[in-house]
């Protein structure tokens, strides 16, 4: 496994569990179309000798056990994305812990790995639900990647550190002396007083390819780049799209056909690894700022 300084992860969820299609999931019309995108992603990662972290939704693992076993068998890290893709605040402490335990039971049984990392659905970690940090520690997690250090209409924490730092539930913006849980914020770039997202999802898809590549390589010169993807951005979506309106459909699928090529350009330029491999090699050098 390589010792790259940059990190790549996949929020392993079906497209119908996204916020754009949430009503379809709640009404019981969800279907899982992960096979083609998964093979596409694995082939691309293998081409560049890259090991990633897959933050796997427990419900996706339950419905696609063979795919989770395949991902783990190829050397990728399996981490938790919760079970139902419900925001932390909506679950509450009891529901959140229940989902963690349920998801970990499924994932550990499938991949025969201890689950050490977590990412909140919709990057929904914020000061109002910071109690989740203590629950993660109690459940044996050693790192989290749920902080989005830029305020958006849906999520984010303005003023949070941009680089890896130790975190506790007292103040999510302040590096902690308690070194039991390591936080990996998603990478953003600073434009004046504002942190601008670019390192994945809708932000990566909307940016022109040359600008996306330049931002990634520029950020990686100084600090580890934390890049994230979704499988539904990497393969044809089968089935019938529920009616959600043109604007949500634009946000959900704009430029998906070109996104794999954009990611490949970044993989050609930079070396990436999983969170666990990064911690094993670089963990002693953490100094969030």
Secondary structure, DSSP 8 states (H G I E B T S, - for coil): ----SEEEEEEE--GGGSGGGHHHHHTT------HHHHHHHHHHHHHTT---EEEE-HHHHHH-HHHHHHHHHTT-EEEE--SS---HHHHHHHHHHHHHHHHHHHHHHHH-S---EE--GGG---GGGTHHHHHHHHTT--EE---BSS--SS---TT--SS-EE--SS-TTS--S-TT-EE--B-EEEETTEEEE-SBHHHHHHS-HHHHHHHHHHHHTTS--EEEEEGGGSS---S------HHHHHHHHTTHHHHHHHHHHHHHHS-EE-HHHHHHHHGGG----
